[in-house]
């Protein structure tokens, strides 16, 4: 293979960290955009923007938390596999 496993793990970790950041930012942006356009449509100036911004923040953290749990589970499985190979 062109890359050794150690370097490949570093790139994988970098990719996973960037995915967590994207989850957080995308939730906030989508929530704020939905609130902004609902405010324009309904004429409720700041309220929908604030409400959906809060929903977006909550959704972003929830997605980030789920991703972190998935990563931890994957790491635990890899550690268990590595440990079983040593034995």
C-alpha positions in Angstrom: 0.0 0.0 0.0 1.1 3.6 -0.6 0.5 4.8 2.9 1.4 3.2 6.1 -1.3 2.6 8.7 0.0 5.1 11.2 -0.2 8.0 8.7 -3.6 6.8 7.5 -4.9 6.9 11.1 -3.9 10.5 11.4 -5.7 11.5 8.2 -8.8 9.5 9.4 -8.8 11.3 12.7 -8.5 14.7 11.0 -11.4 13.8 8.7 -13.6 12.7 11.7 -12.8 15.9 13.6 -13.8 18.0 10.6 -17.0 16.1 10.2 -17.9 16.9 13.8 -17.3 20.6 13.1 -19.4 20.4 9.9 -22.3 18.8 11.9 -22.3 21.7 14.4 -22.1 24.5 11.9 -24.6 23.1 9.4 -27.2 22.7 12.2 -26.9 26.3 13.2 -26.9 27.6 9.6 -29.9 25.6 8.5 -31.9 26.5 11.7 -31.1 30.2 11.3 -32.0 30.2 7.6 -35.3 28.5 8.2 -36.1 31.0 11.0 -35.2 33.9 8.8 -37.3 32.9 5.9 -40.2 32.0 8.2 -40.0 35.5 9.7 -40.1 37.0 6.2 -43.1 34.8 5.3 -45.1 35.3 8.5 -44.0 38.8 9.4 -42.8 37.8 13.0 -39.5 39.7 12.7 -37.0 38.3 15.2 -38.9 35.5 16.9 -38.8 32.6 14.4 -35.1 33.4 13.7 -34.3 33.2 17.4 -36.4 30.1 17.9 -35.0 28.2 15.0 -31.4 29.3 15.8 -31.8 27.7 19.2 -33.2 24.6 17.5 -30.3 24.6 15.1 -27.8 24.8 17.9 -29.4 21.9 19.8 -29.6 19.8 16.6 -25.9 20.6 15.8 -24.7 19.5 19.3 -26.9 16.4 19.2 -25.5 15.4 15.8 -22.0 16.1 17.1 -22.6 14.0 20.2 -23.9 11.1 18.1 -20.9 11.2 15.8 -18.6 11.2 18.8 -20.3 8.1 20.2 -20.0 6.4 16.8 -16.3 7.2 16.7 -15.8 5.9 20.3 -17.6 2.7 19.5 -15.5 2.2 16.4 -12.2 2.8 18.3 -13.3 0.4 21.1 -14.0 -2.3 18.5 -10.6 -1.6 16.8 -8.9 -1.8 20.2 -10.6 -5.1 21.1 -9.7 -6.6 17.7 -6.1 -5.5 18.1 -6.0 -6.9 21.6 -7.4 -10.3 20.4 -4.7 -10.4 17.6 -2.0 -10.0 20.2 -3.3 -12.9 22.3 
